[in-house]
Amino acid sequence: MADSDSFTIWHRHGSSIFIGLLSIVTAVLITLSIAIHDREPAADIIGHLAEMFSTALIATLFFSLHDVRETLAASIGTLLVDGHIVHSLSQHARDTLATNIVLEDTPAAKIITESLLGAVRASHAEIFGSPHLHNYAPTIVLSDVPDRPDLVRRDFRCTYVINTDHLKHGRCRFRYRFRHEVSDPSGVLSRDKILTQFEARIGDQVFTIKDIEETTERHAGGLTTTVLSMQRDLDIVGQTSVSVSYDGLGSRFDPNEIMVVRFPTRGYRVTLWYTEGNVYDVAWFRPISSSLSNRRADDKVVRMRNGVTAYTDDWLLPGNGVVLYWFSVRGETQ
């Protein structure tokens, strides 16, 4: 109990006790240095000690003032925010600073798991260090195929801008990927030419249907999936306009369009058009978290008699996306 009381007293009054003891020792050393000023080398040693303790006393008194501490903290904070100190910190200091910032911004958390924080920081590096897309606007127009009730014709158009202005050198190596996957529950789609036209314009570079690779995958249960794909690594500088268009076939028994974001995207608007007599709907998918629940109000859906539009002006992160689907009022796909 006595040890506990002593600790409590020191915790509450430790700084005052320390300043008092430091003052006494400083006064004694100054008195001694005056009294023995002509006795070397003791006078020189006592004099140096008196100077050292006097400096410590002044510093202690100075930094014990509330406004001084606040001013000092604000100055250090400004240096950190402006980036003048961060690059000089050790990795351990950076990790500690990041942990403390996250802990301060997360009132509900008692501790921050290092491995989880490391994964989050790695994703931040990928998000901020990658190109960003702006005004991503795909439009899909479906139409019936004469004498083929199992198929629909699919006309796809999309425009957007690749932006690298936020990167250090204002440029990057951009990996453009095109992938169109068509499932074929009926087993007849693979007999037809799925893609009839393709063109991708990325800056001054143009790619056509000759650059597309086609593969067929058969899954358990007999389901066949045809994959049309292309991949190119391109040098992107500043802001580069992109337009993609292709025409092809799709299965009427696969009545959905799944759009997944690969890069941070600001300004997203996707539209699906078909025929009247169907019901159209949209499902956004994002990570489930309380911070995103309020932002879901920015995800807009416009349902029309012959289509649906989904759009948002908010940022979409890699892995986010939207599903557009259609079905007949009777519950049968049209």
Order of alpha helices (4+ residues) and beta strands (2+ residues): alpha-alpha-alpha-alpha-alpha-beta-beta-beta-beta-beta-beta-beta-beta-beta-beta-beta-alpha-beta-beta-beta
